Each structure stands twice: as C-alpha cells, then as structure tokens.
Amino acid sequence: MLVGLGLDALWPVAVFPDRLQAVLGGALILLGVAVMAVALRQFRRARTNVPTWQPTAAIVIDGLYRYSRNPIYLALSAIYAGVGVAVDGAWVLALLVPLLVVMRFGVIAAEERYLEAEFGAEYPRYKAATPRWF
C-alpha cells in the first residue's frame, strides 16, 4: 500500500469522482472491518490463534467460514481496496492484484499445507466443501 501511495503521489491518476470516493471507499472499509470483527470473534469462540505464526488449535467451519476459508484475507482486501478508492489511488488499486497473487500462492498455500498436515483428513474435507475466497 505504501508503494502504491508513493506512486500515486508521484504520478496521480484520477479514477473516481469525489463523492464516489467517500461513499464506495467508506463502504468497503466498513465492510472489511465488520467481516474482520466477525471472523476474529469466531476464532476466539473456537479458542484458536489468529496470528499465522502461532499454532492452530481448531478449524473454524461455521459462520463466515461456511462461505469462505479466508474471510480475514477478504476483509483485509476490502479494507485495502477501500483505502485505495477513498484516496483515489489508481496505483494502490493496481497493486492489489499482485498482492492477492502473493497472498494466494505464498501465504494461503503455506497455510493450507500446514492445516492439512496438522488436521489430517478433516481439513481436505473442509476444503472440498468451502471455496477459498467465496
């Protein structure tokens, strides 16, 4: 995001009208914050860790996790996109694409390998029943 904001400062590209920036950007940020709050509450209820460097105690499969295996990453993406729209940052938004590719093939792929090793057949069943994003 910082790289995108820097590029937007150097080479600004207007994309959204002012009114749309505030409404759409704010809506995306609020949506992301709401999804994040619900997802974190579900992790706490399941008594499992949120930080990816700490061990996972349980696979959360209810609530938001019935619809997506990664609602926290979806929430962070919505917040990121919301900031990009709110500041009319074309570069910020353009850099969301490579960020999502890195997340999918770097972070999420590693997490999935860990969860399969940690939970055996339980995680592949969940993977088969629930999409990665939505």
PyMOL commands that set and color helices and strands:
alter all, ss='L'
color gray80, all
select helices_A, chain A and resi 2-10+18-45+63-66+71-86+90-119+122-129
alter helices_A, ss='H'
color red, helices_A
deselect
rebuild
show_as cartoon
